[in-house]
Amino acid sequence: AYRLGRFARRHRGGVAATALTLIALLISFVAVLASWRETLAAQRLAQREARTAQAVSDFLADLLEQADPRDSGGKDPSVVELLDRGAANLEQLDDQPGVQVQLLKTMAAAYFGLGRYDAAERVARRALALLDADPESDLGARIRILNSLGSAQVGLGRPDEAMASAAEAVRLGRELGPEHAYDQASALHAMAIALFDNGLPDQAIALDNQALELLGEDPETLRPRVIVVTTMGSALRKLGDYDAALAQFERALELASTSEALAFQRGFILRGMAQTQYARGQPRRARELAAEAVASDQAVYGAHSDKNFRSMIVLALYDLKLGDLAAAATHFAEVERIAAALGERHPNYAVARFYGALYQHRMGQVAPARAWIDEAIASRKAVYGDDDGAWLEYELARVGFDLTEGRFGEAGTSLSALERALPPEYGPGHRLHRDFALARARVAAGIGDHETALGLLEELSQPGEGTTRSPEHGLLLLAQGRSLRATGDRIAAARRFRDALSYQQELYGEDSPTTLEGRVRLAAALGNGETAEAQDLALSASRLGGAQAGLGDPWAAVLLAENAVTLRDLGEAARAREDCDLARRVLATRLGVELPVSEQALMGCAW
């Protein structure tokens, strides 16, 4: 040490230069070593990815070979069958859990898209178990699989479990850096969907706004942005903010139109726009949009795919609301075909049976309609459990059948039992409370308690602050007019019937079958006081009612028989007899004259 110190003092410049050279060499060595290690890591990653890609390729090749009809008993296996085989054969990749996770994630998405929510949940849980066994597993992959799991749980009617899965995904997303914005946004949107299905659309909108901020304007995030904006439109519609909902749907449609890859979303967007337009009192525009939604879905999925189900059922329902029975028959037949293919354990089966029951009853098939309501309730409970509240809506439809048929005692008994079954979480603002109030008013009117009926109807006919009147507002006006007429207030009754007729003509068109009852009721209320207007109305009702009854519409036949009394009193006895004959034939073949409403209608034709 002494000699080195003496040497360094004698040769300060040389020693300093040598030291600097050594330091530079050491830094260079460390840099080269780090670069070598990075290169080696990149090579290992590339090799691992290549092995993964090869393993996935081999697995898919083996799976597709099984699609050969020679290996499938001479028939082409379905996509679901191939997915089932793939899930069963994943054990061959037990030595490559990362590959299994990747395949299971893809399978979960595929099963979900096919409506096989139970299978989607099963493979998603399998993927999570593999990730649990790997302490170094990718958080992004876990988030994506949790999202798939939550989506499946929503489809299975387990919103609480879906909420828990989404909450875990959001928690993990917060642990990731800004470079994982896509995964964070995906987790937030999954949580928004769970909130929406739990009846919390306002909270869903707040989370979706956060998701949009994370997604930004990057072209790579176009697909999730379109989906998020569409969901926000649905949530705003649920809140009754129809103008804002339409703005979001139009924004989503504009974004989706920029890429052919997003054609699959157009039907969903157009369907949301149709439902919004109907809710804001534009049924004809709603029907046009529903037809566009069906055409869009059929262009993407094919004419007979079950992916057309939701749009088709909305179109069929609006056909029915507009009185286009021929179109409704065609579209409900397709809904029935799809429902039969789905099977009673599918979540959409109950929806198909419910709306199919409404159509059956509208066409006078009373017994099949009630049987389908039973099937809808059984399927709904089997899929979603007894705690699901949708079965109340189905039971309320059965009460509606009783009311339409004139069975007011049975309707009142059933209604009382259903009201006791209303879950406490259904607060005063829940739409079922309004539906129950309307049913109570109809029961009261049916048993002659018109003062109670008028009180309930007056409250229901007042739109809330910031809301628009729906198409059902015309039905409320008609109900008010009937009760006012029954209490002897002919003038007030005529005023309500006139308002109802004007409102429905504005919504549905001057000569729409939907305006039939308004014409019949107003003509009868005017009576001998304004003979010319009453005669014009009664004759136009005869024309419209005769055309509808000729299509097999039993409820048009009921109105036709009631209108015949007015025609007779106005001196149109021959026309009245023709209408009575037609009404008798239709009611005998469709409803049967034993129903109270049929007997009451035909009493006027006894003369």
KELUM-570714 format. One line per field, with one value per residue (C-alpha): residue number from 1; residue in three letters; x, y, z. Coordinates in nm, 3 decimals, m for minus. Last residue first. Layout:
KELUM-570714
vexvex	(NUM/...) $
mimi	(ALA/...) $
px	(X/...) $
py	(Y/...) $
pz	(Z/...) $
//
This chain:
KELUM-570714
vexvex	(607/606/605/604/603/602/601/600/599/598/597/596/595/594/593/592/591/590/589/588/587/586/585/584/583/582/581/580/579/578/577/576/575/574/573/572/571/570/569/568/567/566/565/564/563/562/561/560/559/558/557/556/555/554/553/552/551/550/549/548/547/546/545/544/543/542/541/540/539/538/537/536/535/534/533/532/531/530/529/528/527/526/525/524/523/522/521/520/519/518/517/516/515/514/513/512/511/510/509/508/507/506/505/504/503/502/501/500/499/498/497/496/495/494/493/492/491/490/489/488/487/486/485/484/483/482/481/480/479/478/477/476/475/474/473/472/471/470/469/468/467/466/465/464/463/462/461/460/459/458/457/456/455/454/453/452/451/450/449/448/447/446/445/444/443/442/441/440/439/438/437/436/435/434/433/432/431/430/429/428/427/426/425/424/423/422/421/420/419/418/417/416/415/414/413/412/411/410/409/408/407/406/405/404/403/402/401/400/399/398/397/396/395/394/393/392/391/390/389/388/387/386/385/384/383/382/381/380/379/378/377/376/375/374/373/372/371/370/369/368/367/366/365/364/363/362/361/360/359/358/357/356/355/354/353/352/351/350/349/348/347/346/345/344/343/342/341/340/339/338/337/336/335/334/333/332/331/330/329/328/327/326/325/324/323/322/321/320/319/318/317/316/315/314/313/312/311/310/309/308/307/306/305/304/303/302/301/300/299/298/297/296/295/294/293/292/291/290/289/288/287/286/285/284/283/282/281/280/279/278/277/276/275/274/273/272/271/270/269/268/267/266/265/264/263/262/261/260/259/258/257/256/255/254/253/252/251/250/249/248/247/246/245/244/243/242/241/240/239/238/237/236/235/234/233/232/231/230/229/228/227/226/225/224/223/222/221/220/219/218/217/216/215/214/213/212/211/210/209/208/207/206/205/204/203/202/201/200/199/198/197/196/195/194/193/192/191/190/189/188/187/186/185/184/183/182/181/180/179/178/177/176/175/174/173/172/171/170/169/168/167/166/165/164/163/162/161/160/159/158/157/156/155/154/153/152/151/150/149/148/147/146/145/144/143/142/141/140/139/138/137/136/135/134/133/132/131/130/129/128/127/126/125/124/123/122/121/120/119/118/117/116/115/114/113/112/111/110/109/108/107/106/105/104/103/102/101/100/99/98/97/96/95/94/93/92/91/90/89/88/87/86/85/84/83/82/81/80/79/78/77/76/75/74/73/72/71/70/69/68/67/66/65/64/63/62/61/60/59/58/57/56/55/54/53/52/51/50/49/48/47/46/45/44/43/42/41/40/39/38/37/36/35/34/33/32/31/30/29/28/27/26/25/24/23/22/21/20/19/18/17/16/15/14/13/12/11/10/9/8/7/6/5/4/3/2/1) $
mimi	(TRP/ALA/CYS/GLY/MET/LEU/ALA/GLN/GLU/SER/VAL/PRO/LEU/GLU/VAL/GLY/LEU/ARG/THR/ALA/LEU/VAL/ARG/ARG/ALA/LEU/ASP/CYS/ASP/GLU/ARG/ALA/ARG/ALA/ALA/GLU/GLY/LEU/ASP/ARG/LEU/THR/VAL/ALA/ASN/GLU/ALA/LEU/LEU/VAL/ALA/ALA/TRP/PRO/ASP/GLY/LEU/GLY/ALA/GLN/ALA/GLY/GLY/LEU/ARG/SER/ALA/SER/LEU/ALA/LEU/ASP/GLN/ALA/GLU/ALA/THR/GLU/GLY/ASN/GLY/LEU/ALA/ALA/ALA/LEU/ARG/VAL/ARG/GLY/GLU/LEU/THR/THR/PRO/SER/ASP/GLU/GLY/TYR/LEU/GLU/GLN/GLN/TYR/SER/LEU/ALA/ASP/ARG/PHE/ARG/ARG/ALA/ALA/ALA/ILE/ARG/ASP/GLY/THR/ALA/ARG/LEU/SER/ARG/GLY/GLN/ALA/LEU/LEU/LEU/LEU/GLY/HIS/GLU/PRO/SER/ARG/THR/THR/GLY/GLU/GLY/PRO/GLN/SER/LEU/GLU/GLU/LEU/LEU/GLY/LEU/ALA/THR/GLU/HIS/ASP/GLY/ILE/GLY/ALA/ALA/VAL/ARG/ALA/ARG/ALA/LEU/ALA/PHE/ASP/ARG/HIS/LEU/ARG/HIS/GLY/PRO/GLY/TYR/GLU/PRO/PRO/LEU/ALA/ARG/GLU/LEU/ALA/SER/LEU/SER/THR/GLY/ALA/GLU/GLY/PHE/ARG/GLY/GLU/THR/LEU/ASP/PHE/GLY/VAL/ARG/ALA/LEU/GLU/TYR/GLU/LEU/TRP/ALA/GLY/ASP/ASP/ASP/GLY/TYR/VAL/ALA/LYS/ARG/SER/ALA/ILE/ALA/GLU/ASP/ILE/TRP/ALA/ARG/ALA/PRO/ALA/VAL/GLN/GLY/MET/ARG/HIS/GLN/TYR/LEU/ALA/GLY/TYR/PHE/ARG/ALA/VAL/ALA/TYR/ASN/PRO/HIS/ARG/GLU/GLY/LEU/ALA/ALA/ALA/ILE/ARG/GLU/VAL/GLU/ALA/PHE/HIS/THR/ALA/ALA/ALA/ALA/LEU/ASP/GLY/LEU/LYS/LEU/ASP/TYR/LEU/ALA/LEU/VAL/ILE/MET/SER/ARG/PHE/ASN/LYS/ASP/SER/HIS/ALA/GLY/TYR/VAL/ALA/GLN/ASP/SER/ALA/VAL/ALA/GLU/ALA/ALA/LEU/GLU/ARG/ALA/ARG/ARG/PRO/GLN/GLY/ARG/ALA/TYR/GLN/THR/GLN/ALA/MET/GLY/ARG/LEU/ILE/PHE/GLY/ARG/GLN/PHE/ALA/LEU/ALA/GLU/SER/THR/SER/ALA/LEU/GLU/LEU/ALA/ARG/GLU/PHE/GLN/ALA/LEU/ALA/ALA/ASP/TYR/ASP/GLY/LEU/LYS/ARG/LEU/ALA/SER/GLY/MET/THR/THR/VAL/VAL/ILE/VAL/ARG/PRO/ARG/LEU/THR/GLU/PRO/ASP/GLU/GLY/LEU/LEU/GLU/LEU/ALA/GLN/ASN/ASP/LEU/ALA/ILE/ALA/GLN/ASP/PRO/LEU/GLY/ASN/ASP/PHE/LEU/ALA/ILE/ALA/MET/ALA/HIS/LEU/ALA/SER/ALA/GLN/ASP/TYR/ALA/HIS/GLU/PRO/GLY/LEU/GLU/ARG/GLY/LEU/ARG/VAL/ALA/GLU/ALA/ALA/SER/ALA/MET/ALA/GLU/ASP/PRO/ARG/GLY/LEU/GLY/VAL/GLN/ALA/SER/GLY/LEU/SER/ASN/LEU/ILE/ARG/ILE/ARG/ALA/GLY/LEU/ASP/SER/GLU/PRO/ASP/ALA/ASP/LEU/LEU/ALA/LEU/ALA/ARG/ARG/ALA/VAL/ARG/GLU/ALA/ALA/ASP/TYR/ARG/GLY/LEU/GLY/PHE/TYR/ALA/ALA/ALA/MET/THR/LYS/LEU/LEU/GLN/VAL/GLN/VAL/GLY/PRO/GLN/ASP/ASP/LEU/GLN/GLU/LEU/ASN/ALA/ALA/GLY/ARG/ASP/LEU/LEU/GLU/VAL/VAL/SER/PRO/ASP/LYS/GLY/GLY/SER/ASP/ARG/PRO/ASP/ALA/GLN/GLU/LEU/LEU/ASP/ALA/LEU/PHE/ASP/SER/VAL/ALA/GLN/ALA/THR/ARG/ALA/GLU/ARG/GLN/ALA/LEU/ARG/GLN/ALA/ALA/LEU/THR/GLU/ARG/TRP/SER/ALA/LEU/VAL/ALA/VAL/PHE/SER/ILE/LEU/LEU/ALA/ILE/LEU/THR/LEU/ALA/THR/ALA/ALA/VAL/GLY/GLY/ARG/HIS/ARG/ARG/ALA/PHE/ARG/GLY/LEU/ARG/TYR/ALA) $
px	(m13.189/m12.940/m12.645/m12.595/m12.577/m12.292/m12.039/m12.140/m12.122/m11.781/m11.640/m11.771/m11.611/m11.862/m11.892/m11.568/m11.256/m11.147/m11.403/m11.720/m11.583/m11.503/m11.839/m12.042/m11.847/m11.908/m12.283/m12.293/m12.110/m12.356/m12.652/m12.512/m12.466/m12.831/m12.946/m12.762/m13.025/m12.803/m12.931/m12.841/m12.491/m12.440/m12.542/m12.318/m12.022/m12.037/m12.027/m11.734/m11.553/m11.574/m11.476/m11.167/m11.080/m11.118/m10.869/m10.910/m10.797/m11.164/m11.195/m10.931/m11.104/m11.446/m11.311/m11.161/m11.476/m11.718/m11.506/m11.523/m11.902/m11.927/m11.706/m11.894/m12.228/m12.115/m11.994/m12.330/m12.542/m12.397/m12.637/m12.790/m12.500/m12.170/m12.056/m12.122/m11.925/m11.642/m11.617/m11.615/m11.369/m11.129/m11.154/m11.050/m10.750/m10.499/m10.630/m10.444/m10.646/m10.524/m10.171/m10.013/m9.888/m10.098/m10.403/m10.347/m10.342/m10.641/m10.843/m10.748/m10.830/m11.168/m11.238/m11.149/m11.379/m11.660/m11.633/m11.645/m11.968/m12.123/m12.079/m12.315/m12.083/m12.031/m11.933/m11.670/m11.537/m11.512/m11.351/m11.084/m11.000/m10.972/m10.740/m10.522/m10.504/m10.389/m10.112/m9.985/m9.803/m9.571/m9.602/m9.271/m9.073/m8.902/m9.124/m9.348/m9.633/m9.987/m10.206/m10.122/m10.266/m10.587/m10.613/m10.593/m10.860/m11.081/m11.070/m11.159/m11.460/m11.548/m11.607/m11.822/m11.648/m11.465/m11.376/m11.207/m11.022/m10.902/m10.781/m10.601/m10.429/m10.313/m10.175/m9.996/m9.827/m9.721/m9.574/m9.401/m9.214/m9.009/m9.030/m9.208/m8.921/m8.874/m8.621/m8.911/m8.984/m9.344/m9.506/m9.790/m9.874/m9.896/m10.155/m10.374/m10.349/m10.455/m10.773/m10.856/m10.805/m11.024/m11.305/m11.258/m11.294/m11.387/m11.157/m10.930/m10.911/m10.830/m10.558/m10.413/m10.392/m10.190/m9.963/m9.914/m9.787/m9.522/m9.420/m9.395/m9.176/m8.923/m8.845/m8.565/m8.561/m8.699/m8.385/m8.244/m8.240/m8.506/m8.711/m8.723/m8.802/m9.092/m9.232/m9.211/m9.365/m9.661/m9.705/m9.698/m9.983/m10.186/m10.141/m10.221/m10.558/m10.657/m10.572/m10.772/m10.515/m10.412/m10.382/m10.136/m9.936/m9.903/m9.809/m9.535/m9.402/m9.368/m9.253/m8.974/m8.860/m8.861/m8.644/m8.389/m8.206/m8.165/m8.286/m8.609/m8.429/m8.254/m8.387/m8.746/m8.691/m8.555/m8.862/m9.098/m8.928/m8.961/m9.334/m9.358/m9.217/m9.459/m9.766/m9.668/m9.641/m9.995/m10.130/m10.016/m10.208/m9.938/m9.876/m9.856/m9.603/m9.415/m9.396/m9.276/m8.999/m8.884/m8.888/m8.683/m8.422/m8.369/m8.365/m8.143/m7.843/m8.048/m7.940/m8.198/m8.135/m7.758/m7.536/m7.413/m7.676/m7.946/m7.842/m7.854/m8.192/m8.334/m8.199/m8.338/m8.682/m8.653/m8.565/m8.877/m9.095/m8.959/m9.034/m9.393/m9.409/m9.281/m9.404/m9.079/m9.075/m9.116/m8.824/m8.606/m8.692/m8.609/m8.281/m8.177/m8.262/m8.057/m7.755/m7.781/m7.825/m7.524/m7.292/m7.213/m7.113/m6.815/m6.551/m6.687/m6.533/m6.626/m7.001/m6.953/m6.842/m7.147/m7.379/m7.228/m7.279/m7.638/m7.695/m7.546/m7.765/m8.071/m8.007/m7.965/m8.303/m8.463/m8.361/m8.600/m8.335/m8.356/m8.305/m7.992/m7.864/m7.928/m7.744/m7.454/m7.435/m7.404/m7.125/m6.934/m6.971/m6.859/m6.562/m6.466/m6.447/m6.267/m5.986/m5.716/m5.814/m5.688/m5.935/m5.912/m5.974/m5.904/m6.150/m6.410/m6.376/m6.428/m6.749/m6.852/m6.810/m7.041/m7.298/m7.317/m7.378/m7.680/m7.802/m7.832/m8.093/m7.864/m7.830/m7.693/m7.452/m7.318/m7.278/m7.093/m6.859/m6.773/m6.715/m6.474/m6.280/m6.248/m6.131/m5.854/m5.754/m5.735/m5.546/m5.265/m4.984/m5.116/m4.984/m5.165/m5.267/m5.592/m5.686/m5.662/m5.930/m6.147/m6.125/m6.216/m6.518/m6.626/m6.620/m6.815/m7.072/m7.120/m7.183/m7.453/m7.597/m7.663/m7.907/m7.706/m7.628/m7.494/m7.283/m7.142/m7.047/m6.880/m6.672/m6.564/m6.462/m6.272/m6.094/m5.989/m5.871/m5.668/m5.501/m5.406/m5.269/m5.027/m4.933/m4.614/m4.756/m4.890/m5.139/m5.400/m5.366/m5.458/m5.761/m5.864/m5.862/m6.088/m6.323/m6.348/m6.408/m6.707/m6.855/m6.856/m7.012/m7.298/m7.338/m7.390/m7.541/m7.322/m7.128/m7.070/m6.935/m6.696/m6.572/m6.514/m6.340/m6.095/m6.007/m5.974/m5.733/m5.507/m5.520/m5.433/m5.137/m5.006/m5.059/m4.817/m4.738/m5.111/m5.153/m5.296/m5.546/m5.712/m5.903/m6.235/m6.244/m6.173/m6.447/m6.698/m6.586/m6.633/m6.982/m7.072/m6.958/m7.184/m7.057/m7.125/m7.284/m7.157/m7.084/m6.844/m6.505/m6.610/m6.796/m6.456/m6.507/m6.265/m5.983/m6.071/m5.984/m5.652/m5.561/m5.673/m5.441/m5.150/m5.192/m5.224/m4.911/m4.724/m4.828/m4.727/m4.392/m4.334/m4.433/m4.189/m3.914/m3.981/m3.979/m3.655/m3.498/m3.615/m3.469/m3.137/m3.134/m3.206/m2.928/m2.687/m2.780/m2.726/m2.386/m2.286/m2.386/m2.199/m1.889/m1.904/m1.931/m1.630/m1.428/m1.510/m1.405/m1.079/m1.006/m1.078/m0.842/m0.568/m0.605/m0.588/m0.281/m0.105/m0.172/m0.070/0.258/0.484/0.191/0.051/0.385/0.426/0.074/0.140/0.465/0.290/0.000) $
py	(m0.707/m0.941/m0.750/m0.537/m0.854/m0.965/m0.742/m0.861/m1.227/m1.183/m0.994/m1.256/m1.546/m1.814/m1.675/m1.841/m1.635/m1.708/m1.917/m1.793/m1.442/m1.420/m1.551/m1.341/m1.024/m1.077/m1.119/m0.815/m0.604/m0.700/m0.626/m0.280/m0.195/m0.280/m0.082/0.241/0.472/0.641/0.414/0.109/0.243/0.309/m0.049/m0.182/m0.007/m0.256/m0.549/m0.398/m0.334/m0.704/m0.799/m0.577/m0.775/m1.098/m1.004/m1.276/m1.073/m1.004/m0.856/m0.603/m0.505/m0.493/m0.281/m0.026/0.006/m0.007/0.244/0.477/0.435/0.504/0.812/0.962/0.889/1.049/1.357/1.393/1.306/1.557/1.533/1.198/1.001/1.189/0.928/0.635/0.797/0.885/0.527/0.360/0.610/0.586/0.207/0.191/0.430/0.143/0.014/0.311/0.533/0.877/0.770/0.596/0.871/1.168/0.948/0.806/1.150/1.276/0.965/0.987/1.357/1.296/1.010/1.232/1.513/1.268/1.138/1.489/1.554/1.215/1.248/0.963/0.777/0.504/0.765/0.903/0.550/0.483/0.823/0.767/0.429/0.589/0.857/0.591/0.396/0.712/0.758/0.408/0.551/0.729/1.086/1.266/1.312/1.621/1.632/1.329/1.280/1.308/1.026/0.796/1.031/1.080/0.706/0.623/0.876/0.777/0.408/0.484/0.687/0.419/0.140/m0.067/m0.404/m0.353/0.006/m0.101/m0.385/m0.147/0.105/m0.171/m0.282/0.074/0.098/m0.236/m0.117/0.206/0.011/m0.220/0.081/0.123/0.475/0.373/0.137/m0.218/m0.313/m0.432/m0.716/m0.719/m1.046/m0.873/m0.692/m1.027/m1.167/m0.858/m0.871/m1.235/m1.167/m0.856/m1.034/m1.327/m1.086/m0.881/m1.166/m0.944/m1.112/m0.807/m0.799/m1.168/m1.137/m0.837/m1.047/m1.298/m1.011/m0.932/m1.287/m1.225/m0.895/m1.069/m1.336/m1.060/m1.027/m1.282/m1.434/m1.768/m1.841/m1.694/m1.990/m2.220/m1.922/m1.768/m2.102/m2.175/m1.821/m1.828/m2.175/m2.064/m1.756/m1.992/m2.198/m1.880/m1.777/m2.129/m2.115/m1.769/m1.802/m1.490/m1.326/m1.075/m1.365/m1.544/m1.224/m1.157/m1.523/m1.490/m1.194/m1.409/m1.723/m1.535/m1.364/m1.697/m1.856/m1.574/m1.707/m2.053/m2.342/m2.373/m2.449/m2.213/m2.387/m2.361/m1.992/m1.931/m2.090/m1.898/m1.569/m1.658/m1.724/m1.394/m1.217/m1.362/m1.322/m0.963/m0.878/m1.006/m0.846/m0.493/m0.335/m0.080/m0.240/m0.584/m0.472/m0.305/m0.637/m0.825/m0.567/m0.590/m0.971/m0.968/m0.732/m0.955/m1.284/m1.201/m1.369/m1.690/m1.710/m1.774/m1.491/m1.482/m1.340/m1.008/m0.927/m1.075/m0.847/m0.539/m0.629/m0.691/m0.357/m0.174/m0.325/m0.211/0.139/0.156/0.025/0.289/0.560/0.440/0.418/0.771/0.838/0.886/0.520/0.408/0.624/0.481/0.122/0.187/0.362/0.066/m0.170/0.045/0.022/m0.355/m0.407/m0.188/m0.376/m0.668/m0.420/m0.321/m0.491/m0.290/0.016/0.386/0.317/0.198/0.545/0.713/0.449/0.497/0.875/0.820/0.585/0.841/1.123/0.897/0.831/1.202/1.272/0.977/1.067/0.812/0.659/0.329/0.521/0.674/0.326/0.198/0.494/0.440/0.079/0.197/0.438/0.153/m0.082/0.184/0.272/m0.095/m0.130/0.199/0.135/0.072/0.398/0.580/0.850/0.802/0.457/0.576/0.866/0.632/0.395/0.680/0.775/0.409/0.419/0.721/0.573/0.251/0.451/0.616/0.281/0.117/m0.158/m0.450/m0.522/m0.170/m0.214/m0.538/m0.371/m0.080/m0.322/m0.485/m0.136/m0.052/m0.376/m0.312/0.043/m0.088/m0.351/m0.088/0.158/m0.094/0.147/0.377/0.140/m0.152/m0.180/0.008/m0.264/m0.525/m0.349/m0.302/m0.674/m0.763/m0.530/m0.693/m1.040/m0.921/m0.741/m1.051/m1.250/m1.002/m0.995/m1.370/m1.397/m1.647/m1.385/m1.152/m1.440/m1.500/m1.132/m1.146/m1.450/m1.285/m0.974/m1.189/m1.345/m1.005/m0.892/m1.211/m1.169/m0.812/m0.923/m1.161/m1.463/m1.457/m1.651/m1.921/m2.157/m1.882/m1.827/m2.190/m2.160/m1.841/m2.028/m2.300/m2.036/m1.883/m2.229/m2.293/m1.945/m1.959/m2.308/m2.180/m1.871/m2.064/m1.766/m1.821/m1.499/m1.616/m1.950/m1.771/m1.530/m1.818/m2.017/m1.733/m1.706/m2.086/m2.086/m1.822/m1.987/m2.326/m2.177/m2.029/m2.363/m2.540/m2.881/m2.949/m2.900/m3.246/m3.174/m2.921/m3.200/m3.157/m2.782/m2.844/m3.104/m2.865/m2.589/m2.820/m2.916/m2.549/m2.466/m2.740/m3.074/m3.151/m3.490/m3.819/m3.987/m3.716/m3.842/m3.873/m3.542/m3.371/m3.123/m3.330/m3.205/m2.860/m2.959/m3.114/m2.802/m2.585/m2.771/m2.765/m2.392/m2.319/m2.523/m2.353/m2.009/m2.096/m2.237/m1.924/m1.709/m1.899/m1.872/m1.500/m1.455/m1.655/m1.451/m1.130/m1.246/m1.331/m0.995/m0.823/m1.026/m0.939/m0.574/m0.582/m0.756/m0.508/m0.218/m0.371/m0.426/m0.074/0.063/m0.149/m0.039/0.323/0.274/0.109/0.393/0.648/0.471/0.455/0.825/0.909/0.685/0.845/1.198/1.138/0.958/1.043/1.053/0.725/0.551/0.666/0.538/0.209/0.169/0.236/0.000) $
pz	(m3.139/m2.973/m3.124/m2.814/m2.605/m2.835/m2.660/m2.312/m2.409/m2.570/m2.271/m2.029/m2.222/m2.318/m2.669/m2.775/m2.821/m3.176/m3.360/m3.190/m3.155/m3.525/m3.643/m3.398/m3.487/m3.860/m3.806/m3.579/m3.837/m4.109/m3.876/m3.793/m4.160/m4.222/m3.916/m4.001/m3.846/m3.586/m3.308/m3.517/m3.583/m3.212/m3.126/m3.404/m3.239/m2.951/m3.194/m3.385/m3.056/m2.967/m3.323/m3.296/m2.982/m3.179/m3.455/m3.718/m4.021/m4.103/m3.754/m3.854/m4.178/m4.010/m3.727/m3.965/m4.178/m3.886/m3.695/m3.998/m3.999/m3.625/m3.650/m3.943/m3.772/m3.444/m3.632/m3.810/m3.506/m3.263/m2.969/m3.058/m2.918/m2.874/m2.621/m2.860/m3.143/m2.901/m2.773/m3.116/m3.268/m2.973/m2.983/m3.348/m3.332/m3.310/m3.644/m3.798/m4.028/m3.918/m3.821/m3.521/m3.292/m3.404/m3.456/m3.107/m2.944/m3.139/m3.046/m2.679/m2.659/m2.824/m2.583/m2.287/m2.409/m2.482/m2.124/m1.983/m2.179/m2.096/m1.720/m1.631/m1.390/m1.653/m1.913/m1.674/m1.620/m1.995/m2.060/m1.797/m1.951/m2.294/m2.158/m1.993/m2.321/m2.501/m2.244/m2.326/m2.630/m2.383/m2.262/m2.222/m1.902/m1.756/m1.448/m1.429/m1.672/m1.528/m1.663/m1.373/m1.108/m1.304/m1.362/m0.991/m0.895/m1.188/m1.090/m0.730/m0.846/m1.099/m0.849/m1.089/m1.064/m1.393/m1.311/m0.988/m1.166/m1.439/m1.178/m0.987/m1.311/m1.374/m1.020/m1.061/m1.379/m1.209/m0.916/m1.165/m1.307/m0.989/m0.851/m0.532/m0.439/m0.559/m0.289/m0.072/m0.318/m0.448/m0.329/m0.143/m0.467/m0.644/m0.403/m0.437/m0.817/m0.831/m0.632/m0.836/m1.170/m1.066/m0.977/m1.295/m1.545/m1.843/m2.095/m2.110/m1.731/m1.700/m1.968/m1.785/m1.469/m1.675/m1.781/m1.412/m1.365/m1.631/m1.474/m1.138/m1.300/m1.364/m0.994/m0.967/m0.619/m0.740/m0.942/m1.263/m1.503/m1.354/m1.233/m1.579/m1.744/m1.508/m1.544/m1.925/m1.941/m1.727/m1.951/m2.248/m2.102/m2.047/m2.409/m2.531/m2.345/m2.471/m2.839/m2.928/m3.152/m2.886/m2.644/m2.869/m2.923/m2.551/m2.499/m2.762/m2.569/m2.257/m2.438/m2.613/m2.293/m2.107/m2.377/m2.371/m2.063/m2.226/m2.012/m2.213/m2.538/m2.779/m3.091/m2.967/m2.892/m3.243/m3.402/m3.173/m3.263/m3.632/m3.588/m3.397/m3.703/m3.952/m3.729/m3.641/m4.012/m4.073/m3.755/m3.835/m3.545/m3.458/m3.117/m3.279/m3.538/m3.250/m3.065/m3.374/m3.430/m3.067/m3.088/m3.406/m3.260/m2.957/m3.150/m3.447/m3.282/m3.296/m3.659/m3.931/m4.179/m4.142/m3.868/m4.005/m4.270/m4.047/m3.760/m3.984/m4.132/m3.784/m3.657/m3.962/m3.891/m3.528/m3.652/m3.868/m3.581/m3.345/m3.602/m3.608/m3.229/m3.156/m2.802/m2.607/m2.499/m2.860/m2.971/m2.694/m2.782/m3.147/m3.062/m2.848/m3.135/m3.372/m3.138/m3.094/m3.466/m3.543/m3.304/m3.538/m3.810/m3.595/m3.814/m4.108/m3.945/m3.950/m3.920/m3.562/m3.450/m3.607/m3.461/m3.115/m3.135/m3.252/m2.957/m2.718/m2.853/m2.839/m2.469/m2.397/m2.558/m2.377/m2.024/m1.867/m1.639/m1.827/m2.151/m1.999/m1.912/m2.265/m2.416/m2.176/m2.294/m2.653/m2.555/m2.385/m2.684/m2.933/m2.714/m2.679/m3.060/m3.129/m2.879/m3.141/m3.315/m3.001/m2.896/m2.520/m2.372/m2.018/m2.046/m2.195/m1.899/m1.654/m1.839/m1.822/m1.445/m1.406/m1.647/m1.444/m1.127/m1.290/m1.427/m1.083/m1.135/m1.056/m1.429/m1.481/m1.191/m1.339/m1.681/m1.520/m1.338/m1.670/m1.810/m1.528/m1.583/m1.958/m1.891/m1.664/m1.921/m2.194/m1.971/m1.914/m2.010/m1.738/m1.471/m1.314/m0.950/m1.018/m1.266/m0.994/m0.790/m1.100/m1.180/m0.820/m0.839/m1.168/m1.015/m0.709/m0.924/m1.138/m0.820/m0.717/m1.072/m1.082/m1.375/m1.577/m1.840/m1.571/m1.438/m1.786/m1.815/m1.472/m1.572/m1.896/m1.701/m1.452/m1.750/m1.883/m1.540/m1.487/m1.827/m1.740/m1.405/m1.579/m1.368/m1.161/m0.864/m1.101/m0.933/m0.908/m1.284/m1.348/m1.119/m1.301/m1.633/m1.494/m1.355/m1.703/m1.853/m1.624/m1.651/m2.032/m2.017/m1.801/m2.021/m2.341/m2.529/m2.834/m2.769/m2.411/m2.530/m2.766/m2.497/m2.254/m2.528/m2.595/m2.226/m2.206/m2.499/m2.345/m2.003/m2.154/m2.338/m2.015/m1.839/m2.076/m1.924/m1.887/m2.263/m2.336/m2.059/m2.293/m2.468/m2.284/m2.348/m2.717/m2.742/m2.586/m2.821/m3.120/m2.999/m2.948/m3.301/m3.434/m3.563/m3.930/m3.968/m4.114/m3.782/m3.674/m3.793/m4.158/m4.114/m4.066/m3.783/m3.571/m3.793/m3.668/m3.311/m3.406/m3.605/m3.313/m3.074/m3.316/m3.375/m3.004/m2.932/m3.216/m3.094/m2.741/m2.856/m3.061/m2.765/m2.543/m2.806/m2.845/m2.469/m2.440/m2.719/m2.554/m2.224/m2.397/m2.569/m2.239/m2.069/m2.348/m2.323/m1.948/m1.993/m2.264/m2.039/m1.741/m1.955/m2.091/m1.738/m1.632/m1.936/m1.862/m1.499/m1.610/m1.851/m1.582/m1.345/m1.613/m1.685/m1.314/m1.267/m1.560/m1.443/m1.079/m1.157/m0.857/m0.611/m0.747/m0.713/m0.352/m0.270/m0.443/m0.247/0.085/0.000) $
//
